[in-house]
Amino acid sequence: MSEGPLKSVLNYHFENWQPDGRTYQVDETTSIWPGMFAYQNQVTFSGLQGDENMMIGLVNINNQNPLEEIAVNDQWQVLLTHDMQTYDRKWWLGLALIVPRDLYLGYIEAPKSGQLSNTFLAKLKVENSKPITYYAVAGWEMSDEGFKDADYFRNYVADLVKQLSAKVEIIVK
């Protein structure tokens, strides 16, 4: 873990994770920056047998609107919801996942009950030792009143994707 004024980072290591009789090693790094209504997650697996996919959840509780799939550019795919999704449907909350478009295999909806429920699941291709980077976004009206408006949230996410896609050129003179 590192914490600073420009960036904070948390590292997780899941050792000998054993779902369905298989054993995996998983490294996960979560990074946040001030002023960004999102965090970056990077996940790397080892021990894959080649028939697995990664599922990333986007909560679907108190959401009465359909999930939107938005292809902002050729690098990133966005899954987005916007509704009064907070406790007791009290405040507006936009939620989004920004996932690598070349790894995106669509999404499914989890059952309404059970161990994993009320969640949209983005499905991604995964390979041993190849990191997957994605972003989770939350725009709550209590942090910015503009997030009450679905178009405002959609535009925030689209602008964020454009920033993430920007190529930086450094010239030394």
N, C-alpha and C positions, 0 to 999 in steps of 0.2 A: 504494500500500500504506500502511496505517496500522495501528499496533499500540499497544494501550493496555491498562490493567488491566480495562476493562469490555467491550471489543470489539476484535477485529482484523478488518481488511478487506483483501482482495486484489482487484485489478481486472485483467481481461484484455481485450485488444482483438485480435480475429482479423480481420485486414484482407485483403480479397480472397481469402477461403476459397473454393476452387473444387471442390466435389464434383460429379461427373456433369456437367461442362461449364457449370455455373452459377456465378455469383459472388455471394458474400454478405459482409456485414460483421456481425460478432457482437461484442457487448459482454457480458461476464460479470463479475459481482461476487459474491464468496464472503465471507460473514461468519460469524465464530464468537464465542461468548460463553462465559465460564468457567462450569463447572457444568452445561452442557447437552451431552448426548451426541448432538449433531447439529450440522449447519451449514446455513446458509441460502444458497441459490444463486439469483441473479436473472440471467436471460438475455434479451437483446433482439437481434432480428435486423433487418437491413434488406437489401433486394434480393430479397425473397421474390416469387415469381410467383403465389402463391395456391393451389398444389396441394401444398404441403409440410406435413409434421407434424414435431414435435419428438419425439425418442426419448430417454428418460432411462434409463440402465442401472442395474440392481441385480444385482450379481454372483451367480452361481449355481454356484460351485465348492464342492465338499465339502458341498453341501446335499442331503440325502436326503428332505426334507419338502416338501410342496407349497407354492407361493406362496399367501398369504392376501390377499384383497382385503377391506378393511374400510372401510365408510363410517361414520366416527365422527360426522360432522355434515354439513350441507348445503354447507359451504365446502371441505372437504378430503376427499380419497380417500387411503387408505393401502394400500400394497403391502408385505407383510411376510414375512420368512423367519426361522426360528429353528432352529438345529441346531449341531452341532460343526463349524462352517464354517471354522475356522482351519487353518493348515498341518498336514497329517497328521491332521486331525480331532482335535486335541488339546484344544481349549477350546470352550466354548459361546459363540456369537456370534449375536445377533439383529441383523438388518439391515432397514431400512425406508425407503421413500420416502413422503413426504407431498406430494401434488400437488394443484393446484387442481381441485376436482371439476367445475366448469363447463367446464374445458378437457380433461378426461380422456376419452380415446377407447378405453380398454381397454389390454390389454398383449399382447405376443407373447413367445415364447421364441426367443432366437437359436439358431442351429445349435450342435451340440456341437463343431464344429471350424471353422477358418477364421479370418479376420482379426478378426471380432467373434464371440465364442463364449461359451457357458456363462453367459449373461446373460438376465435378464428385462428387457424393454424396455417402460416405460410410454410410451404414445403420447398426445401432447397436441396440441391445435389451436394454431396459431401465426399471428400476424399481424405485418406490418411495424411496427416501432417500438413494439410493445406488450410491455412487460416480462412475463416469466413468472417467478414466484417459487415455489420448491419447497424442500423440506428433505430431507436425507439423514441417517439416524439409524443409529448403531452402538452396541449394548449388549454389551460384552465382559465375560465373567465375571471377568477379572483386574482390571477397574476397579470392578466392583460384583458381589459374589457372587450377588445376586438375579437377575442376568441369566442364570444357569443355568436358571431356570424360565421357560418360554414364556409363561405367564400374567403373570408379573411384567413381562417385556419388553412384552407386548401392552398392559398397563395403563400402563406408562411412556409408550409412544407415544400411547395414547388421551389421557392427561393432558396431554402436550405439545400435542396437537392442540387440546384445550380451552383451553390457555393461549394458543396462537397465535390462537384465534378470539375471545378475550375482547375485549369492547369497553371501552375506557378512557374514563372520564368525568373531565374536569378542571373543578373548580369554583374560581373565584377569588373570594375574599371581601375 
